[in-house]
Amino acid sequence: MLQLLAGFVGLAVLPLVVAATMNATEAFRTASVGHPPAVDLTDHIVLMCGS
């Protein structure tokens, strides 16, 4: 019974962990936007997939 309860708690907490990780990643990305790109990164094409 305890193992079943632990599984349900893990499933309930997983979206919170993913959301916190994505939030931290977005905050890091936003903080680093103000820096100019490195010299060797010019003339590159970046492809991004949106959801």
Secondary structure, 3 states (H helix, E strand, C coil): CHHHHHHHHHHHHHHHHHHHHHHHHHHHHHHCCCCCCCHHHCCCCCCCCCC
